[in-house]
Amino acid sequence: MIVRQLTASDDTNQRLREMGFGEEQRVKVITLQNNVLCQVCNARLGLSARLAEQILVETLPSPSPLPFPRPGA
């Protein structure tokens, strides 16, 4: 996923950016339970569901797997 827009208050948006949730940043969601656990900038961060709802993201297509090399190639 990639962060497209922050919709919280200015102060909260600034704090999110300081934690690595800036626009155009790639984010990986690890769990979606009561809280949201994400990996961003090589760190795992927990967010409340309410705060996570204020981070608008776009899902990126999955990378294609690399083909296995053929024997003799």
C-alpha positions as CSV (number, residue, x, y, z in Angstrom):
1,M,0.0,0.0,0.0
2,I,1.1,3.6,-0.4
3,V,-0.1,6.5,1.6
4,R,-2.0,9.0,-0.5
5,Q,-3.5,11.5,1.9
6,L,-3.7,12.2,5.7
7,T,-7.1,13.5,6.8
8,A,-6.5,14.1,10.6
9,S,-5.9,17.4,12.3
10,D,-2.8,19.4,11.2
11,D,-1.0,18.4,14.5
12,T,-1.9,14.7,14.1
13,N,-0.9,14.8,10.4
14,Q,2.5,16.3,11.3
15,R,3.1,13.6,14.0
16,L,2.1,10.9,11.5
17,R,4.7,12.3,9.0
18,E,7.3,12.3,11.7
19,M,6.6,8.6,12.4
20,G,7.0,7.8,8.6
21,F,3.4,7.9,7.4
22,G,3.9,10.7,4.9
23,E,2.3,10.9,1.5
24,E,3.8,8.5,-1.1
25,Q,5.3,6.3,1.7
26,R,4.9,2.6,1.2
27,V,3.2,0.8,4.1
28,K,2.6,-2.9,4.8
29,V,-0.3,-3.8,7.0
30,I,0.6,-6.7,9.3
31,T,-2.6,-7.1,11.3
32,L,-6.1,-5.5,11.2
33,Q,-7.7,-6.3,14.6
34,N,-8.6,-3.8,17.4
35,N,-5.6,-1.9,16.5
36,V,-3.7,-1.7,13.2
37,L,-0.1,-2.9,13.1
38,C,1.9,-1.6,10.2
39,Q,5.4,-1.8,8.9
40,V,6.7,1.6,7.7
41,C,10.3,2.7,7.2
42,N,11.6,-0.7,8.5
43,A,9.7,-0.2,11.8
44,R,6.5,-1.8,13.1
45,L,4.0,0.8,14.4
46,G,0.6,0.2,16.1
47,L,-2.2,2.6,15.4
48,S,-5.7,2.8,16.8
49,A,-8.4,1.9,14.3
50,R,-9.7,5.5,14.6
51,L,-6.3,7.0,13.7
52,A,-5.8,4.4,10.9
53,E,-9.1,5.5,9.3
54,Q,-7.6,9.0,8.8
55,I,-4.7,7.6,6.6
56,L,-6.0,7.2,3.0
57,V,-4.0,4.5,1.1
58,E,-3.9,3.0,-2.3
59,T,-3.3,-0.7,-2.8
60,L,-0.4,-1.4,-5.1
61,P,-0.4,-4.4,-7.4
62,S,1.5,-7.4,-6.2
63,P,4.9,-7.8,-7.8
64,S,5.1,-10.6,-10.3
65,P,7.2,-13.5,-9.1
66,L,10.5,-13.9,-10.9
67,P,10.7,-16.9,-13.2
68,F,12.9,-19.8,-12.2
69,P,16.0,-20.1,-14.4
70,R,15.7,-22.9,-16.9
71,P,18.3,-25.6,-16.7
72,G,21.1,-24.9,-19.2
73,A,20.1,-21.3,-19.5
